[in-house]
Amino acid sequence: MKGLFGMRIRCNILFVYALFFSLNVFGQDLRIVNTKDLIEISEKYGLDSVLILTKGRPIFYIDKTTTEQLVKQIKHNKPSYNIEEFLVDYTLCMKKTNLSEVLHEYFNRKKDEIKDYNSNDYYGSLPHISQNSLFALIENPSKQTDSLLLEYYELWNEKSTYYVQDYEKGLKEKYGREKEKLMSPYEDCHYNCYILQRFLKEMKSQFHNQKKLKYHQKRMAYYLRDGFGIGKEVDCSQYALKNNIYKTIKLTKSYNSIGDIDFDKEVELEKLFHRYNDSDCWKFLIFNEKKGYLDLGCQYAPLAGHGVFYWLELKNDNLIIHELYTWVS
Protein backbone atom coordinates (compact mmCIF):
# COMPACT_ATOMS: atom_id res chain seq x y z
CA MET A 1 0.00 0.00 0.00
CA LYS A 2 1.44 3.39 -0.98
CA GLY A 3 0.36 6.88 -0.07
CA LEU A 4 1.46 10.47 0.33
CA PHE A 5 0.79 12.67 3.34
CA GLY A 6 -0.60 16.18 3.11
CA MET A 7 0.82 19.22 4.89
CA ARG A 8 -1.10 18.48 8.09
CA ILE A 9 0.25 14.94 8.25
CA ARG A 10 3.81 16.10 7.55
CA CYS A 11 3.51 18.54 10.44
CA ASN A 12 2.26 15.71 12.63
CA ILE A 13 5.23 13.56 11.65
CA LEU A 14 7.58 16.37 12.66
CA PHE A 15 5.73 16.61 15.95
CA VAL A 16 6.11 12.88 16.52
CA TYR A 17 9.86 13.05 16.01
CA ALA A 18 10.04 16.04 18.34
CA LEU A 19 7.99 14.14 20.92
CA PHE A 20 10.09 11.02 20.51
CA PHE A 21 13.35 12.83 21.19
CA SER A 22 11.86 14.80 24.07
CA LEU A 23 11.10 11.57 25.94
CA ASN A 24 14.71 11.18 27.00
CA VAL A 25 13.90 10.46 30.62
CA PHE A 26 16.92 8.38 31.58
CA GLY A 27 20.64 8.51 30.98
CA GLN A 28 20.54 5.58 28.56
CA ASP A 29 18.37 7.62 26.15
CA LEU A 30 15.40 5.38 26.87
CA ARG A 31 12.18 6.87 25.48
CA ILE A 32 9.06 5.97 27.45
CA VAL A 33 5.40 6.36 26.51
CA ASN A 34 2.39 5.58 28.67
CA THR A 35 -0.50 4.34 26.51
CA LYS A 36 -2.87 6.46 28.58
CA ASP A 37 -1.20 9.59 27.17
CA LEU A 38 -1.98 8.58 23.58
CA ILE A 39 -5.54 9.90 23.64
CA GLU A 40 -4.44 13.40 24.58
CA ILE A 41 -1.75 13.35 21.87
CA SER A 42 -4.27 12.17 19.29
CA GLU A 43 -6.85 14.80 20.20
CA LYS A 44 -4.26 17.56 20.01
CA TYR A 45 -2.18 16.52 17.01
CA GLY A 46 -4.28 13.99 15.11
CA LEU A 47 -4.60 10.24 15.11
CA ASP A 48 -1.76 9.79 12.61
CA SER A 49 0.68 11.22 15.15
CA VAL A 50 -0.13 8.47 17.63
CA LEU A 51 -0.08 5.71 15.04
CA ILE A 52 3.32 6.76 13.69
CA LEU A 53 4.64 6.80 17.25
CA THR A 54 3.29 3.31 18.01
CA LYS A 55 3.92 1.75 14.58
CA GLY A 56 5.06 -1.85 14.93
CA ARG A 57 4.05 -1.83 18.61
CA PRO A 58 0.45 -3.13 18.67
CA ILE A 59 -1.07 -1.40 21.66
CA PHE A 60 -4.31 -3.37 21.33
CA TYR A 61 -2.61 -6.27 23.14
CA ILE A 62 -1.66 -4.17 26.16
CA ASP A 63 -4.39 -1.52 26.43
CA LYS A 64 -7.87 -2.43 25.23
CA THR A 65 -9.50 0.76 26.56
CA THR A 66 -7.11 3.16 24.82
CA THR A 67 -7.36 1.15 21.59
CA GLU A 68 -11.15 1.39 21.58
CA GLN A 69 -10.95 5.15 22.21
CA LEU A 70 -8.56 5.55 19.27
CA VAL A 71 -10.89 3.51 17.06
CA LYS A 72 -13.71 5.94 17.88
CA GLN A 73 -11.54 8.80 16.62
CA ILE A 74 -11.11 7.24 13.17
CA LYS A 75 -14.27 8.81 11.76
CA HIS A 76 -12.99 12.27 12.73
CA ASN A 77 -9.72 11.85 10.80
CA LYS A 78 -8.97 11.78 7.11
CA PRO A 79 -8.19 8.25 5.80
CA SER A 80 -4.47 7.49 5.79
CA TYR A 81 -2.09 4.57 5.48
CA ASN A 82 -1.42 4.53 9.23
CA ILE A 83 -5.08 4.64 10.24
CA GLU A 84 -6.00 1.86 7.81
CA GLU A 85 -3.12 -0.34 8.97
CA PHE A 86 -4.07 0.16 12.62
CA LEU A 87 -7.77 -0.56 12.04
CA VAL A 88 -7.15 -3.60 9.86
CA ASP A 89 -4.45 -5.11 12.10
CA TYR A 90 -6.67 -4.61 15.14
CA THR A 91 -9.58 -6.27 13.35
CA LEU A 92 -7.60 -9.26 12.09
CA CYS A 93 -5.29 -9.87 15.05
CA MET A 94 -7.93 -9.49 17.74
CA LYS A 95 -10.56 -11.20 15.58
CA LYS A 96 -12.96 -8.37 16.29
CA THR A 97 -16.54 -9.02 15.18
CA ASN A 98 -18.13 -5.72 16.21
CA LEU A 99 -16.29 -3.39 13.85
CA SER A 100 -18.37 -3.81 10.69
CA GLU A 101 -19.83 -0.30 10.94
CA VAL A 102 -16.42 1.30 11.64
CA LEU A 103 -14.85 -0.57 8.71
CA HIS A 104 -17.69 0.31 6.35
CA GLU A 105 -17.68 3.98 7.34
CA TYR A 106 -13.90 4.24 6.90
CA PHE A 107 -13.69 2.50 3.52
CA ASN A 108 -16.80 4.25 2.27
CA ARG A 109 -15.02 7.56 2.84
CA LYS A 110 -11.77 6.30 1.39
CA LYS A 111 -13.32 5.30 -1.93
CA ASP A 112 -13.87 8.98 -2.71
CA GLU A 113 -10.09 9.34 -3.03
CA ILE A 114 -9.83 6.98 -6.01
CA LYS A 115 -10.85 9.59 -8.56
CA ASP A 116 -8.06 11.90 -7.32
CA TYR A 117 -5.27 9.33 -7.45
CA ASN A 118 -2.56 10.49 -9.85
CA SER A 119 0.20 8.20 -11.04
CA ASN A 120 2.68 11.09 -10.79
CA ASP A 121 2.17 11.02 -7.02
CA TYR A 122 3.03 7.31 -6.83
CA TYR A 123 6.25 7.13 -8.85
CA GLY A 124 4.42 6.23 -12.05
CA SER A 125 2.08 3.65 -10.50
CA LEU A 126 -1.21 3.61 -8.62
CA PRO A 127 -1.97 2.15 -5.16
CA HIS A 128 -2.84 -1.53 -4.96
CA ILE A 129 -5.75 -2.41 -2.69
CA SER A 130 -4.54 -4.17 0.46
CA GLN A 131 -5.67 -7.79 0.74
CA ASN A 132 -5.55 -7.40 4.52
CA SER A 133 -8.11 -4.60 4.25
CA LEU A 134 -10.38 -6.70 2.06
CA PHE A 135 -10.16 -9.64 4.46
CA ALA A 136 -11.07 -7.35 7.36
CA LEU A 137 -14.14 -6.18 5.41
CA ILE A 138 -15.45 -9.57 4.29
CA GLU A 139 -14.82 -11.22 7.66
CA ASN A 140 -16.74 -8.43 9.41
CA PRO A 141 -19.46 -7.78 6.83
CA SER A 142 -22.33 -5.36 7.05
CA LYS A 143 -25.38 -5.57 4.81
CA GLN A 144 -23.67 -3.15 2.43
CA THR A 145 -20.20 -4.75 2.23
CA ASP A 146 -20.53 -6.37 -1.18
CA SER A 147 -22.19 -3.22 -2.52
CA LEU A 148 -19.22 -1.22 -1.23
CA LEU A 149 -16.78 -3.56 -2.98
CA LEU A 150 -18.83 -3.20 -6.16
CA GLU A 151 -18.55 0.58 -5.91
CA TYR A 152 -14.79 0.25 -5.55
CA TYR A 153 -14.74 -2.04 -8.56
CA GLU A 154 -16.74 0.37 -10.72
CA LEU A 155 -14.54 3.33 -9.74
CA TRP A 156 -11.33 1.48 -10.59
CA ASN A 157 -12.80 0.13 -13.80
CA GLU A 158 -13.77 3.64 -14.85
CA LYS A 159 -10.34 4.96 -13.90
CA SER A 160 -8.65 2.40 -16.13
CA THR A 161 -10.20 4.10 -19.18
CA TYR A 162 -8.17 7.25 -18.48
CA TYR A 163 -4.94 5.34 -19.09
CA VAL A 164 -5.79 3.34 -22.21
CA GLN A 165 -3.90 5.62 -24.59
CA ASP A 166 -0.79 5.68 -22.40
CA TYR A 167 -0.93 1.89 -22.15
CA GLU A 168 -1.09 1.51 -25.92
CA LYS A 169 1.90 3.85 -26.28
CA GLY A 170 3.72 1.76 -23.71
CA LEU A 171 3.24 -1.40 -25.73
CA LYS A 172 5.36 0.18 -28.49
CA GLU A 173 7.90 1.84 -26.19
CA LYS A 174 11.37 0.22 -26.12
CA TYR A 175 12.94 2.07 -23.18
CA GLY A 176 12.15 0.02 -20.06
CA ARG A 177 11.52 2.76 -17.48
CA GLU A 178 9.35 4.82 -19.82
CA LYS A 179 7.49 1.69 -20.89
CA GLU A 180 6.70 0.83 -17.28
CA LYS A 181 5.62 4.40 -16.53
CA LEU A 182 3.16 4.37 -19.43
CA MET A 183 1.74 0.90 -18.76
CA SER A 184 1.67 0.60 -14.97
CA PRO A 185 -1.32 2.86 -14.14
CA TYR A 186 -3.59 0.95 -16.54
CA GLU A 187 -2.34 -2.40 -15.22
CA ASP A 188 -2.74 -1.25 -11.61
CA CYS A 189 -6.37 -0.31 -12.22
CA HIS A 190 -7.04 -3.77 -13.64
CA TYR A 191 -5.21 -5.41 -10.74
CA ASN A 192 -7.57 -3.67 -8.34
CA CYS A 193 -10.60 -4.65 -10.41
CA TYR A 194 -9.37 -8.24 -10.49
CA ILE A 195 -8.73 -8.48 -6.74
CA LEU A 196 -12.12 -6.92 -5.97
CA GLN A 197 -13.81 -9.52 -8.15
CA ARG A 198 -11.81 -12.22 -6.36
CA PHE A 199 -13.10 -11.05 -2.99
CA LEU A 200 -16.66 -10.72 -4.27
CA LYS A 201 -16.28 -14.34 -5.28
CA GLU A 202 -15.03 -15.20 -1.78
CA MET A 203 -18.18 -13.59 -0.41
CA LYS A 204 -20.32 -15.56 -2.86
CA SER A 205 -21.77 -12.20 -3.83
CA GLN A 206 -24.28 -11.77 -6.62
CA PHE A 207 -22.00 -9.01 -7.91
CA HIS A 208 -19.18 -11.41 -8.75
CA ASN A 209 -18.75 -11.91 -12.48
CA GLN A 210 -16.34 -14.59 -13.72
CA LYS A 211 -16.10 -13.07 -17.22
CA LYS A 212 -15.04 -9.73 -15.73
CA LEU A 213 -12.51 -11.53 -13.55
CA LYS A 214 -10.89 -13.10 -16.62
CA TYR A 215 -11.07 -9.81 -18.52
CA HIS A 216 -9.10 -7.94 -15.87
CA GLN A 217 -6.66 -10.81 -15.35
CA LYS A 218 -5.49 -10.47 -18.98
CA ARG A 219 -4.83 -6.75 -18.46
CA MET A 220 -2.73 -6.87 -15.32
CA ALA A 221 1.08 -6.75 -15.36
CA TYR A 222 2.42 -9.72 -17.33
CA TYR A 223 3.95 -11.40 -14.26
CA LEU A 224 0.53 -11.52 -12.55
CA ARG A 225 -1.55 -12.87 -15.43
CA ASP A 226 -1.05 -16.54 -14.55
CA GLY A 227 -2.88 -15.83 -11.30
CA PHE A 228 -1.79 -15.65 -7.67
CA GLY A 229 -3.08 -16.65 -4.28
CA ILE A 230 -4.88 -14.39 -1.90
CA GLY A 231 -4.07 -14.37 1.78
CA LYS A 232 -3.54 -12.27 4.87
CA GLU A 233 -0.17 -10.56 5.00
CA VAL A 234 -0.32 -9.56 8.66
CA ASP A 235 1.55 -11.82 11.09
CA CYS A 236 -0.16 -11.61 14.46
CA SER A 237 1.64 -14.68 15.81
CA GLN A 238 4.92 -12.83 16.37
CA TYR A 239 3.29 -10.94 19.24
CA ALA A 240 1.86 -14.06 20.91
CA LEU A 241 3.19 -15.00 24.34
CA LYS A 242 4.55 -18.54 24.20
CA ASN A 243 7.19 -20.27 26.28
CA ASN A 244 9.56 -17.47 25.38
CA ILE A 245 10.76 -15.96 28.66
CA TYR A 246 14.14 -14.38 27.94
CA LYS A 247 14.92 -13.62 31.56
CA THR A 248 13.40 -12.51 34.85
CA ILE A 249 15.10 -9.56 36.51
CA LYS A 250 14.92 -9.12 40.27
CA LEU A 251 14.45 -5.37 40.75
CA THR A 252 15.86 -3.44 43.68
CA LYS A 253 12.33 -2.82 44.96
CA SER A 254 8.65 -3.25 44.08
CA TYR A 255 7.10 -0.75 41.63
CA ASN A 256 3.45 0.05 40.99
CA SER A 257 3.91 0.22 37.20
CA ILE A 258 6.60 -0.27 34.57
CA GLY A 259 6.72 3.50 34.15
CA ASP A 260 7.80 3.91 37.78
CA ILE A 261 10.92 1.79 37.39
CA ASP A 262 14.14 3.71 38.04
CA PHE A 263 16.04 2.38 35.04
CA ASP A 264 19.25 4.21 35.99
CA LYS A 265 19.48 2.26 39.23
CA GLU A 266 18.61 -1.19 37.89
CA VAL A 267 21.96 -2.75 36.94
CA GLU A 268 20.51 -5.75 35.10
CA LEU A 269 18.46 -3.47 32.87
CA GLU A 270 21.55 -1.39 32.11
CA LYS A 271 23.22 -4.59 30.89
CA LEU A 272 20.22 -5.31 28.66
CA PHE A 273 20.52 -1.85 27.09
CA HIS A 274 24.31 -1.94 26.69
CA ARG A 275 24.35 -3.05 23.02
CA TYR A 276 22.00 -0.22 22.08
CA ASN A 277 23.82 2.85 23.39
CA ASP A 278 25.22 4.02 20.03
CA SER A 279 23.81 7.08 18.29
CA ASP A 280 22.44 4.82 15.51
CA CYS A 281 20.35 2.85 18.00
CA TRP A 282 17.07 3.30 19.81
CA LYS A 283 15.50 2.14 23.06
CA PHE A 284 11.74 2.61 23.15
CA LEU A 285 9.35 1.51 25.89
CA ILE A 286 5.57 1.74 25.67
CA PHE A 287 3.58 0.49 28.65
CA ASN A 288 0.20 0.24 30.30
CA GLU A 289 0.56 -0.19 34.05
CA LYS A 290 2.28 -3.56 34.56
CA LYS A 291 2.74 -4.68 30.94
CA GLY A 292 4.40 -3.20 27.92
CA TYR A 293 6.75 -3.50 24.96
CA LEU A 294 10.47 -2.82 24.87
CA ASP A 295 11.79 -2.15 21.37
CA LEU A 296 15.60 -2.17 21.02
CA GLY A 297 17.44 -1.79 17.75
CA CYS A 298 20.22 -0.26 15.66
CA GLN A 299 20.21 0.75 11.99
CA TYR A 300 23.65 1.62 10.64
CA ALA A 301 22.61 1.55 6.96
CA PRO A 302 19.49 0.52 4.97
CA LEU A 303 20.59 -3.13 5.03
CA ALA A 304 22.77 -3.17 8.12
CA GLY A 305 20.91 -3.37 11.40
CA HIS A 306 19.64 -5.61 14.17
CA GLY A 307 17.16 -5.50 17.00
CA VAL A 308 14.93 -7.31 19.44
CA PHE A 309 11.33 -6.83 20.57
CA TYR A 310 10.30 -7.77 24.13
CA TRP A 311 7.04 -8.09 26.03
CA LEU A 312 7.43 -6.94 29.65
CA GLU A 313 5.42 -8.05 32.70
CA LEU A 314 5.88 -6.50 36.14
CA LYS A 315 5.06 -8.74 39.09
CA ASN A 316 5.96 -7.17 42.42
CA ASP A 317 9.73 -6.72 42.30
CA ASN A 318 10.21 -9.03 39.31
CA LEU A 319 10.34 -7.85 35.71
CA ILE A 320 9.60 -10.79 33.40
CA ILE A 321 10.98 -10.28 29.89
CA HIS A 322 9.54 -12.29 27.01
CA GLU A 323 11.45 -12.25 23.73
CA LEU A 324 8.85 -11.96 20.96
CA TYR A 325 11.19 -11.73 17.99
CA THR A 326 14.60 -10.61 16.78
CA TRP A 327 15.54 -9.16 13.40
CA VAL A 328 18.65 -8.62 11.29
CA SER A 329 19.00 -6.68 8.04
C-alpha positions as CSV (number, residue, x, y, z in Angstrom):
1,M,0.0,0.0,0.0
2,K,1.4,3.4,-1.0
3,G,0.4,6.9,-0.1
4,L,1.5,10.5,0.3
5,F,0.8,12.7,3.3
6,G,-0.6,16.2,3.1
7,M,0.8,19.2,4.9
8,R,-1.1,18.5,8.1
9,I,0.2,14.9,8.2
10,R,3.8,16.1,7.5
11,C,3.5,18.5,10.4
12,N,2.3,15.7,12.6
13,I,5.2,13.6,11.7
14,L,7.6,16.4,12.7
15,F,5.7,16.6,16.0
16,V,6.1,12.9,16.5
17,Y,9.9,13.0,16.0
18,A,10.0,16.0,18.3
19,L,8.0,14.1,20.9
20,F,10.1,11.0,20.5
21,F,13.4,12.8,21.2
22,S,11.9,14.8,24.1
23,L,11.1,11.6,25.9
24,N,14.7,11.2,27.0
25,V,13.9,10.5,30.6
26,F,16.9,8.4,31.6
27,G,20.6,8.5,31.0
28,Q,20.5,5.6,28.6
29,D,18.4,7.6,26.2
30,L,15.4,5.4,26.9
31,R,12.2,6.9,25.5
32,I,9.1,6.0,27.4
33,V,5.4,6.4,26.5
34,N,2.4,5.6,28.7
35,T,-0.5,4.3,26.5
36,K,-2.9,6.5,28.6
37,D,-1.2,9.6,27.2
38,L,-2.0,8.6,23.6
39,I,-5.5,9.9,23.6
40,E,-4.4,13.4,24.6
41,I,-1.7,13.3,21.9
42,S,-4.3,12.2,19.3
43,E,-6.9,14.8,20.2
44,K,-4.3,17.6,20.0
45,Y,-2.2,16.5,17.0
46,G,-4.3,14.0,15.1
47,L,-4.6,10.2,15.1
48,D,-1.8,9.8,12.6
49,S,0.7,11.2,15.2
50,V,-0.1,8.5,17.6
51,L,-0.1,5.7,15.0
52,I,3.3,6.8,13.7
53,L,4.6,6.8,17.3
54,T,3.3,3.3,18.0
55,K,3.9,1.7,14.6
56,G,5.1,-1.8,14.9
57,R,4.1,-1.8,18.6
58,P,0.5,-3.1,18.7
59,I,-1.1,-1.4,21.7
60,F,-4.3,-3.4,21.3
61,Y,-2.6,-6.3,23.1
62,I,-1.7,-4.2,26.2
63,D,-4.4,-1.5,26.4
64,K,-7.9,-2.4,25.2
65,T,-9.5,0.8,26.6
66,T,-7.1,3.2,24.8
67,T,-7.4,1.1,21.6
68,E,-11.1,1.4,21.6
69,Q,-11.0,5.1,22.2
70,L,-8.6,5.5,19.3
71,V,-10.9,3.5,17.1
72,K,-13.7,5.9,17.9
73,Q,-11.5,8.8,16.6
74,I,-11.1,7.2,13.2
75,K,-14.3,8.8,11.8
76,H,-13.0,12.3,12.7
77,N,-9.7,11.8,10.8
78,K,-9.0,11.8,7.1
79,P,-8.2,8.2,5.8
80,S,-4.5,7.5,5.8
81,Y,-2.1,4.6,5.5
82,N,-1.4,4.5,9.2
83,I,-5.1,4.6,10.2
84,E,-6.0,1.9,7.8
85,E,-3.1,-0.3,9.0
86,F,-4.1,0.2,12.6
87,L,-7.8,-0.6,12.0
88,V,-7.1,-3.6,9.9
89,D,-4.5,-5.1,12.1
90,Y,-6.7,-4.6,15.1
91,T,-9.6,-6.3,13.4
92,L,-7.6,-9.3,12.1
93,C,-5.3,-9.9,15.1
94,M,-7.9,-9.5,17.7
95,K,-10.6,-11.2,15.6
96,K,-13.0,-8.4,16.3
97,T,-16.5,-9.0,15.2
98,N,-18.1,-5.7,16.2
99,L,-16.3,-3.4,13.8
100,S,-18.4,-3.8,10.7
101,E,-19.8,-0.3,10.9
102,V,-16.4,1.3,11.6
103,L,-14.8,-0.6,8.7
104,H,-17.7,0.3,6.3
105,E,-17.7,4.0,7.3
106,Y,-13.9,4.2,6.9
107,F,-13.7,2.5,3.5
108,N,-16.8,4.2,2.3
109,R,-15.0,7.6,2.8
110,K,-11.8,6.3,1.4
111,K,-13.3,5.3,-1.9
112,D,-13.9,9.0,-2.7
113,E,-10.1,9.3,-3.0
114,I,-9.8,7.0,-6.0
115,K,-10.9,9.6,-8.6
116,D,-8.1,11.9,-7.3
117,Y,-5.3,9.3,-7.5
118,N,-2.6,10.5,-9.9
119,S,0.2,8.2,-11.0
120,N,2.7,11.1,-10.8
121,D,2.2,11.0,-7.0
122,Y,3.0,7.3,-6.8
123,Y,6.2,7.1,-8.8
124,G,4.4,6.2,-12.1
125,S,2.1,3.6,-10.5
126,L,-1.2,3.6,-8.6
127,P,-2.0,2.1,-5.2
128,H,-2.8,-1.5,-5.0
129,I,-5.7,-2.4,-2.7
130,S,-4.5,-4.2,0.5
131,Q,-5.7,-7.8,0.7
132,N,-5.6,-7.4,4.5
133,S,-8.1,-4.6,4.3
134,L,-10.4,-6.7,2.1
135,F,-10.2,-9.6,4.5
136,A,-11.1,-7.3,7.4
137,L,-14.1,-6.2,5.4
138,I,-15.4,-9.6,4.3
139,E,-14.8,-11.2,7.7
140,N,-16.7,-8.4,9.4
141,P,-19.5,-7.8,6.8
142,S,-22.3,-5.4,7.0
143,K,-25.4,-5.6,4.8
144,Q,-23.7,-3.1,2.4
145,T,-20.2,-4.7,2.2
146,D,-20.5,-6.4,-1.2
147,S,-22.2,-3.2,-2.5
148,L,-19.2,-1.2,-1.2
149,L,-16.8,-3.6,-3.0
150,L,-18.8,-3.2,-6.2
151,E,-18.6,0.6,-5.9
152,Y,-14.8,0.3,-5.5
153,Y,-14.7,-2.0,-8.6
154,E,-16.7,0.4,-10.7
155,L,-14.5,3.3,-9.7
156,W,-11.3,1.5,-10.6
157,N,-12.8,0.1,-13.8
158,E,-13.8,3.6,-14.9
159,K,-10.3,5.0,-13.9
160,S,-8.6,2.4,-16.1
161,T,-10.2,4.1,-19.2
162,Y,-8.2,7.2,-18.5
163,Y,-4.9,5.3,-19.1
164,V,-5.8,3.3,-22.2
165,Q,-3.9,5.6,-24.6
166,D,-0.8,5.7,-22.4
167,Y,-0.9,1.9,-22.1
168,E,-1.1,1.5,-25.9
169,K,1.9,3.8,-26.3
170,G,3.7,1.8,-23.7
171,L,3.2,-1.4,-25.7
172,K,5.4,0.2,-28.5
173,E,7.9,1.8,-26.2
174,K,11.4,0.2,-26.1
175,Y,12.9,2.1,-23.2
176,G,12.1,0.0,-20.1
177,R,11.5,2.8,-17.5
178,E,9.4,4.8,-19.8
179,K,7.5,1.7,-20.9
180,E,6.7,0.8,-17.3
181,K,5.6,4.4,-16.5
182,L,3.2,4.4,-19.4
183,M,1.7,0.9,-18.8
184,S,1.7,0.6,-15.0
185,P,-1.3,2.9,-14.1
186,Y,-3.6,1.0,-16.5
187,E,-2.3,-2.4,-15.2
188,D,-2.7,-1.3,-11.6
189,C,-6.4,-0.3,-12.2
190,H,-7.0,-3.8,-13.6
191,Y,-5.2,-5.4,-10.7
192,N,-7.6,-3.7,-8.3
193,C,-10.6,-4.6,-10.4
194,Y,-9.4,-8.2,-10.5
195,I,-8.7,-8.5,-6.7
196,L,-12.1,-6.9,-6.0
197,Q,-13.8,-9.5,-8.1
198,R,-11.8,-12.2,-6.4
199,F,-13.1,-11.0,-3.0
200,L,-16.7,-10.7,-4.3
201,K,-16.3,-14.3,-5.3
202,E,-15.0,-15.2,-1.8
203,M,-18.2,-13.6,-0.4
204,K,-20.3,-15.6,-2.9
205,S,-21.8,-12.2,-3.8
206,Q,-24.3,-11.8,-6.6
207,F,-22.0,-9.0,-7.9
208,H,-19.2,-11.4,-8.8
209,N,-18.7,-11.9,-12.5
210,Q,-16.3,-14.6,-13.7
211,K,-16.1,-13.1,-17.2
212,K,-15.0,-9.7,-15.7
213,L,-12.5,-11.5,-13.6
214,K,-10.9,-13.1,-16.6
215,Y,-11.1,-9.8,-18.5
216,H,-9.1,-7.9,-15.9
217,Q,-6.7,-10.8,-15.3
218,K,-5.5,-10.5,-19.0
219,R,-4.8,-6.8,-18.5
220,M,-2.7,-6.9,-15.3
221,A,1.1,-6.7,-15.4
222,Y,2.4,-9.7,-17.3
223,Y,4.0,-11.4,-14.3
224,L,0.5,-11.5,-12.5
225,R,-1.5,-12.9,-15.4
226,D,-1.0,-16.5,-14.6
227,G,-2.9,-15.8,-11.3
228,F,-1.8,-15.7,-7.7
229,G,-3.1,-16.6,-4.3
230,I,-4.9,-14.4,-1.9
231,G,-4.1,-14.4,1.8
232,K,-3.5,-12.3,4.9
233,E,-0.2,-10.6,5.0
234,V,-0.3,-9.6,8.7
235,D,1.5,-11.8,11.1
236,C,-0.2,-11.6,14.5
237,S,1.6,-14.7,15.8
238,Q,4.9,-12.8,16.4
239,Y,3.3,-10.9,19.2
240,A,1.9,-14.1,20.9
241,L,3.2,-15.0,24.3
242,K,4.5,-18.5,24.2
243,N,7.2,-20.3,26.3
244,N,9.6,-17.5,25.4
245,I,10.8,-16.0,28.7
246,Y,14.1,-14.4,27.9
247,K,14.9,-13.6,31.6
248,T,13.4,-12.5,34.9
249,I,15.1,-9.6,36.5
250,K,14.9,-9.1,40.3
251,L,14.5,-5.4,40.8
252,T,15.9,-3.4,43.7
253,K,12.3,-2.8,45.0
254,S,8.7,-3.2,44.1
255,Y,7.1,-0.8,41.6
256,N,3.4,0.0,41.0
257,S,3.9,0.2,37.2
258,I,6.6,-0.3,34.6
259,G,6.7,3.5,34.2
260,D,7.8,3.9,37.8
261,I,10.9,1.8,37.4
262,D,14.1,3.7,38.0
263,F,16.0,2.4,35.0
264,D,19.2,4.2,36.0
265,K,19.5,2.3,39.2
266,E,18.6,-1.2,37.9
267,V,22.0,-2.7,36.9
268,E,20.5,-5.7,35.1
269,L,18.5,-3.5,32.9
270,E,21.5,-1.4,32.1
271,K,23.2,-4.6,30.9
272,L,20.2,-5.3,28.7
273,F,20.5,-1.9,27.1
274,H,24.3,-1.9,26.7
275,R,24.4,-3.0,23.0
276,Y,22.0,-0.2,22.1
277,N,23.8,2.9,23.4
278,D,25.2,4.0,20.0
279,S,23.8,7.1,18.3
280,D,22.4,4.8,15.5
281,C,20.4,2.8,18.0
282,W,17.1,3.3,19.8
283,K,15.5,2.1,23.1
284,F,11.7,2.6,23.2
285,L,9.3,1.5,25.9
286,I,5.6,1.7,25.7
287,F,3.6,0.5,28.6
288,N,0.2,0.2,30.3
289,E,0.6,-0.2,34.0
290,K,2.3,-3.6,34.6
291,K,2.7,-4.7,30.9
292,G,4.4,-3.2,27.9
293,Y,6.8,-3.5,25.0
294,L,10.5,-2.8,24.9
295,D,11.8,-2.1,21.4
296,L,15.6,-2.2,21.0
297,G,17.4,-1.8,17.7
298,C,20.2,-0.3,15.7
299,Q,20.2,0.7,12.0
300,Y,23.7,1.6,10.6
301,A,22.6,1.6,7.0
302,P,19.5,0.5,5.0
303,L,20.6,-3.1,5.0
304,A,22.8,-3.2,8.1
305,G,20.9,-3.4,11.4
306,H,19.6,-5.6,14.2
307,G,17.2,-5.5,17.0
308,V,14.9,-7.3,19.4
309,F,11.3,-6.8,20.6
310,Y,10.3,-7.8,24.1
311,W,7.0,-8.1,26.0
312,L,7.4,-6.9,29.7
313,E,5.4,-8.1,32.7
314,L,5.9,-6.5,36.1
315,K,5.1,-8.7,39.1
316,N,6.0,-7.2,42.4
317,D,9.7,-6.7,42.3
318,N,10.2,-9.0,39.3
319,L,10.3,-7.8,35.7
320,I,9.6,-10.8,33.4
321,I,11.0,-10.3,29.9
322,H,9.5,-12.3,27.0
323,E,11.5,-12.3,23.7
324,L,8.8,-12.0,21.0
325,Y,11.2,-11.7,18.0
326,T,14.6,-10.6,16.8
327,W,15.5,-9.2,13.4
328,V,18.6,-8.6,11.3
329,S,19.0,-6.7,8.0
